[in-house]
């Protein structure tokens, strides 16, 4: 009987993950990774302790809480604030998965003498003929492989994801049948540590705490693509590429954020057509299904440039040790520095991915 640590968030997905593994005969231990507490000691939406404890009790498994606040600060919230101040739009969940959730769970396998870790993600872990591990797109209604591309080979080799090809509706049905009180609990739609959904307020209120207050800029100019001043913006942390609403400026026709220039404190506005590009560069690469690329080597892939992007066929070329040029067959809209580009093969397996740096 293998012992498996299940990351219990307090939501329905991780609850059903633990329940199914218990039913399959695993020796299951529930663990909640406590990522942060706010000033009122309210726990993050990613680690709702009371719900997680109740789930473990109902299933009949041991339950433990492990504090990963320092990791969360180092790899998630501090870079989050820094990125927005520098005109980027980060993907904190991508970094949290590798450096906080899996780092914490893998560490605890040694503490509890466990063999595996498990999560309620909608993805499949595949071991390929070349011996490498990757994640494959779920055949169910959800797919979370985009958020998992930064995981290491060691982390994947010790992980199981029993919800791989299930639909969300089926997961809720199983939870109801098992008598789990979170069966109809809504999914969290926001970043867990930004309780009210206002990212700019979070960045502004934490800039001094993380040592970035001297870099935080206030109002600046909206400019067009030629640099002509169009009006005033309220600070670059309030904007992201492709944004239309909330600009506070009217032209009688739709305009969008095309570019953010932190060095001059400018936000470039344009027509929608100007948001499209066929070439995107990314770095901070992590490869799963292959060890990597040689300089100037080219491969074909389907590439997603944001979580809800359906993907576009492209050619990848390594231009140096840590930069890939993505050349798309069809132009993609609003590629955003700070977001991730994730590369898939024709079978839906993740080749790898990186962080978008420029168009």
C-alpha atoms as one frame of an Amber mdcrd trajectory, in Angstrom:
protein
   0.000   0.000   0.000   1.675   3.199  -1.188   1.389   6.303   0.970   0.312
   9.434  -0.906   0.145  13.038   0.293  -2.845  14.906  -1.129  -2.737  18.681
  -1.245  -6.108  19.669   0.240  -7.115  23.237  -0.609 -10.610  23.032   0.843
 -12.186  22.850  -2.609 -14.121  20.101  -4.335 -11.346  18.996  -6.719  -8.754
  18.153  -4.083 -11.478  16.621  -1.901 -12.515  14.188  -4.643  -8.849  13.503
  -5.411  -8.318  12.350  -1.805 -11.581  10.407  -1.741 -10.825   8.472  -4.938
  -7.316   7.568  -3.822  -8.650   6.325  -0.469 -11.208   4.211  -2.359  -8.422
   2.783  -4.524  -6.540   1.536  -1.463  -3.826   4.148  -1.060  -2.647   5.174
   2.391  -3.807   8.802   2.072  -2.617  11.752   4.152  -4.223  15.176   3.666
  -1.974  18.228   3.777  -2.899  21.884   3.485  -0.113  24.276   2.596  -0.801
  27.544   4.398   0.533  30.195   2.056  -0.271  33.443   3.822  -2.292  35.342
   6.401  -3.461  38.903   5.856  -3.437  41.607   8.510  -6.767  40.365   9.876
  -5.369  36.775   9.959  -7.798  35.727   7.235  -6.478  32.646   5.480  -5.871
  32.669   1.725  -8.548  31.241  -0.561  -5.918  28.710  -1.643  -5.750  27.138
   1.784  -9.130  27.166   3.486  -8.188  25.243   6.587 -11.601  24.591   8.091
 -13.032  23.093   4.905  -9.890  21.035   4.349  -9.990  19.656   7.896 -13.681
  18.752   7.539 -12.975  16.965   4.229 -10.193  14.904   5.784 -12.404  13.970
   8.726 -15.258  12.913   6.442 -12.995  10.771   4.259 -11.238   9.337   7.288
  -7.644  10.369   6.642  -5.003  12.120   8.771  -4.758  15.868   8.229  -1.810
  18.224   8.668  -1.096  21.904   8.049   2.288  23.005   6.747   3.370  26.637
   6.631   4.965  27.706   3.335   4.631  31.451   3.858   8.288  32.233   3.257
   8.327  30.329  -0.042   5.108  32.044  -1.078   6.569  35.464  -0.363   9.826
  34.717  -2.204   8.381  33.084  -5.322   4.884  34.527  -5.646   3.928  37.794
  -3.959   7.271  39.620  -4.175   7.743  38.863  -7.910   4.052  39.707  -8.460
   4.508  43.220  -7.094   7.829  43.678  -8.900   6.407  42.554 -12.241   3.469
  44.949 -12.175   5.727  47.842 -11.220   7.945  46.958 -14.188   5.035  46.935
 -16.631   4.538  43.153 -16.786   1.452  40.992 -16.202   2.577  37.967 -14.140
   1.119  34.462 -13.853   1.588  33.821 -10.111  -0.118  30.414 -10.120   2.493
  29.051 -12.553   5.343  29.899 -10.192   3.370  28.867  -7.110   2.817  25.377
  -8.484   6.498  24.601  -8.906   8.168  26.548  -6.133   5.536  26.476  -3.384
   2.935  23.710  -3.783   5.111  20.971  -5.228   8.211  22.078  -3.346   6.225
  21.880  -0.108   4.558  18.563  -0.884   7.738  16.853  -2.086   9.523  18.013
   1.064   6.739  16.534   3.184   7.071  13.129   1.523  10.333  12.799   3.450
   8.696  13.973   6.696   5.810  11.493   6.419   7.763   8.737   4.648   5.355
   8.942   1.707   5.849   7.615  -1.810   3.808  10.050  -3.900   1.979  13.350
  -3.928  -1.400  13.982  -5.533  -3.420  17.021  -6.555  -6.856  17.701  -7.971
  -5.609  19.207 -11.230  -7.303  18.390 -14.515  -4.311  16.981 -16.374  -2.608
  13.669 -17.106   0.979  12.840 -16.208   2.657  10.807 -18.946   6.008   9.010
 -18.975   7.309   9.055 -22.541   9.446   6.507 -24.359  12.465   8.782 -23.935
  12.071   8.423 -20.159  10.891  11.983 -19.583   7.698  13.032 -17.850   5.206
  15.548 -19.168   1.603  16.602 -18.695  -1.060  15.875 -21.294  -4.213  17.879
 -21.837  -7.298  16.610 -20.049 -10.018  15.055 -22.166 -12.645  16.410 -19.783
 -14.247  19.838 -19.806 -11.328  21.485 -18.013  -7.625  21.491 -18.724  -4.971
  22.908 -16.400  -1.778  21.842 -18.159  -0.958  25.475 -18.970  -0.403  26.130
 -15.258   1.823  23.067 -14.827   4.499  23.527 -17.487   7.153  24.722 -15.031
   7.137  21.533 -12.936  10.418  19.644 -12.769  11.008  16.075 -13.889  11.457
  14.967 -10.268   8.198  16.620  -9.230   6.243  15.007 -12.065   7.771  11.588
 -11.425   6.364  11.607  -7.891   2.907  12.967  -8.714  -0.450  11.433  -9.569
  -3.566  13.315 -10.736  -6.648  11.091 -10.499  -9.028  13.689 -11.991  -7.114
  13.599 -15.297  -9.975  13.053 -17.739 -12.995  13.803 -15.582 -15.473  16.585
 -16.157 -16.174  19.099 -13.421 -19.791  17.928 -13.318 -18.669  14.340 -12.678
 -16.323  15.486  -9.912 -19.201  17.289  -8.207 -21.383  14.191  -8.567 -18.749
  12.039  -6.868 -18.439  14.589  -4.068 -22.212  14.543  -3.546 -22.314  10.741
  -3.545 -19.518  10.698  -0.959 -21.339  13.194   1.249 -18.627  15.839   0.968
 -20.034  19.220   1.972 -17.963  21.070  -0.646 -19.691  19.310  -3.557 -21.271
  22.525  -4.857 -18.646  24.939  -3.567 -17.922  27.550  -6.274 -14.509  27.639
  -7.907 -12.254  30.521  -6.920 -12.028  32.936  -9.832  -9.404  35.337  -8.515
  -5.756  35.189  -7.515  -5.854  33.850  -3.970  -3.883  36.585  -2.215  -5.737
  39.490  -3.884  -8.890  39.148  -1.824 -10.956  41.877  -3.504  -9.677  41.256
  -7.034  -8.003  44.676  -7.315  -4.414  43.887  -8.294  -3.315  47.525  -8.474
  -4.393  48.185  -4.877  -2.452  45.124  -3.735   0.682  46.234  -5.587   0.450
  49.770  -4.249  -0.149  48.688  -0.657   2.715  46.155  -0.672   5.345  48.022
  -2.701   7.094  49.427   0.376   6.922  46.101   2.234   8.770  44.369  -0.613
  11.267  47.199  -1.180   9.843  48.554  -4.443   8.298  51.821  -3.248  11.019
  53.910  -4.920  10.151  52.307  -8.270   6.386  52.792  -8.001   5.322  55.475
 -10.482   2.136  57.483 -10.354   0.284  59.209 -13.156   1.789  59.411 -16.621
   0.870  59.880 -20.245  -1.284  57.862 -22.574   0.412  58.056 -25.970  -0.345
  56.759 -29.449   1.995  54.546 -31.476   3.880  57.617 -32.739   4.383  58.980
 -29.228   1.756  61.727 -29.369   0.243  62.471 -25.967  -3.436  61.507 -25.751
  -4.165  62.070 -22.072  -3.182  61.017 -18.570  -3.215  57.560 -17.016  -3.395
  56.773 -13.295  -0.270  54.576 -13.062   1.022  51.706 -15.180   0.158  49.113
 -12.515  -3.514  49.624 -13.464  -3.141  48.359 -17.050  -2.369  45.264 -19.071
  -1.961  44.531 -22.769  -5.249  44.310 -24.669  -7.226  46.176 -22.008 -10.128
  48.294 -23.253 -12.323  48.994 -20.227 -11.352  51.265 -17.365  -8.972  53.454
 -19.337 -10.733  56.656 -18.301 -10.285  58.195 -21.734 -12.778  58.444 -24.615
 -12.190  58.705 -28.360 -15.570  57.856 -29.824 -14.223  54.479 -30.962 -12.624
  51.525 -29.162  -8.956  51.832 -28.179  -6.796  49.283 -26.400  -3.572  49.095
 -24.419  -0.886  48.013 -26.870   2.265  48.516 -24.799   3.394  49.565 -21.324
   6.641  51.530 -21.068   7.841  51.625 -17.449  11.048  53.475 -18.353   9.044
  56.515 -19.521   5.889  55.832 -17.492   3.811  55.724 -20.696   0.879  53.554
 -21.756   0.548  53.147 -25.525  -2.988  53.028 -26.935  -3.932  51.688 -30.365
  -6.655  50.254 -32.548  -7.414  46.550 -32.146  -5.525  45.576 -35.332  -2.243
  46.754 -33.821  -2.509  44.141 -31.040  -1.849  41.264 -33.458   1.590  39.818
 -34.095   3.111  36.732 -35.701   6.323  36.727 -33.650   6.763  36.447 -29.899
   9.936  35.967 -27.854  10.015  34.159 -24.541  12.710  33.166 -22.044  12.997
  31.435 -18.650  12.378  28.225 -20.528  11.372  24.909 -18.974  11.118  21.785
 -21.125   9.126  18.688 -20.216   8.797  16.196 -23.082  12.269  16.991 -24.462
  15.536  17.902 -22.726  15.738  21.170 -24.663  16.670  22.688 -28.022  19.999
  23.401 -29.655  20.738  26.960 -30.787  18.856  27.704 -34.025  17.112  24.315
 -33.893  13.481  24.553 -35.002  10.469  22.468 -34.005   6.750  22.708 -34.673
   4.229  23.165 -31.859   0.818  24.458 -30.949   1.329  27.408 -28.618  -0.990
  28.960 -26.046  -0.074  32.505 -24.963  -2.525  32.704 -22.067  -4.552  30.304
 -19.944  -7.759  30.595 -21.966  -6.076  30.856 -25.366  -7.067  27.958 -27.642
  -3.582  27.792 -29.157  -2.062  28.534 -32.552   0.332  26.500 -34.688   3.853
  27.858 -34.740   7.547  27.188 -35.290   9.884  27.468 -32.295  13.536  28.436
 -32.742  16.079  28.710 -29.935  17.967  31.962 -30.531  20.306  31.618 -27.550
  20.601  29.486 -24.435  17.372  30.757 -22.879  15.313  32.538 -25.543  12.857
  31.075 -28.042  11.395  32.914 -31.017   7.827  31.760 -31.679   6.712  32.308
 -35.289   2.950  31.793 -35.578   1.117  30.654 -38.706  -1.670  33.087 -37.881
  -1.246  36.272 -35.887  -2.113  36.109 -32.183  -3.771  38.911 -30.249  -2.383
  40.728 -27.221   0.691  38.672 -26.404   1.545  39.996 -22.967   5.017  40.269
 -21.397   5.023  38.399 -18.089   2.459  35.823 -19.192   3.519  32.319 -20.233
   3.715  30.755 -23.677   3.209  26.983 -23.427   4.180  24.622 -26.263   2.142
  21.499 -27.086   2.741  18.627 -29.497   0.083  17.157 -31.797  -1.086  14.761
 -29.051  -1.690  17.500 -26.497   1.441  16.824 -24.453   3.404  19.773 -23.124
   6.774  20.173 -24.820   7.685  23.045 -22.539   7.145  26.755 -22.161   8.566
  30.091 -21.167   7.729  33.639 -20.107   6.838  36.144 -22.828   9.296  39.016
 -22.971   8.388  40.918 -26.153   6.605  40.882 -29.482
